[in-house]
Amino acid sequence: MDYNKMYSSSEEYRRDELIKKIEHAVNKLTLEELEALHYDMITKNYINEWNM
């Protein structure tokens, strides 16, 4: 993707594109990698275990 085009697009479009890329990458992770990512996100308060 042309990054100049990406950043001249609407914020919502840019957000959607980044989410798609992240979802694609996450789908390729092993269970151990997902667990490590989960732990990291909890410790940084991106995920709150008690509200899930």
N, C-alpha and C positions, 0 to 999 in steps of 0.2 A: 504494500500500500504506500502511496505517496504521502509522506508525513506532512508536507505543506498543505495538501488537500485535507488531511485528517484534522489538522489544527485550525483550518479555516471553516470547517463544518460546524454544525451546531453542537453544543455541549452534550446534548442527549445522544446524538449519533456517535460522538467520540466515546462516550460512556459505554454504549452498546457494543462497539467494536472491541474495546478493552475487555469487557466482560466475556465476549466470545473467545478471545485469545486466551484468557485465564482459564475458562472452562475447558478449552481444548487441551491446555497443558495439564490441568488437574486430572483429567480423564486418563492421562498416560502414566500417572504416578502409581507406584507400588503401594501396598497396604502400609508398609513401614514408612514410606515417604509421606503418605497421607497422615499417619499418626504423628509424625514429627511436625508437619505443617499445622495440624490441629493443635498440638501442644504450644507451638510458637504463637498461634493466633489467640489462644486462651491467655497466655502470659502477657500479651500486648493488649488485652481487652478488646480484641476485634470480635471475639465470640464470648458470650456470657452463658455458661453452662446452665445457670439457674433459670433463664428465661426461654429455654428451648422447649 
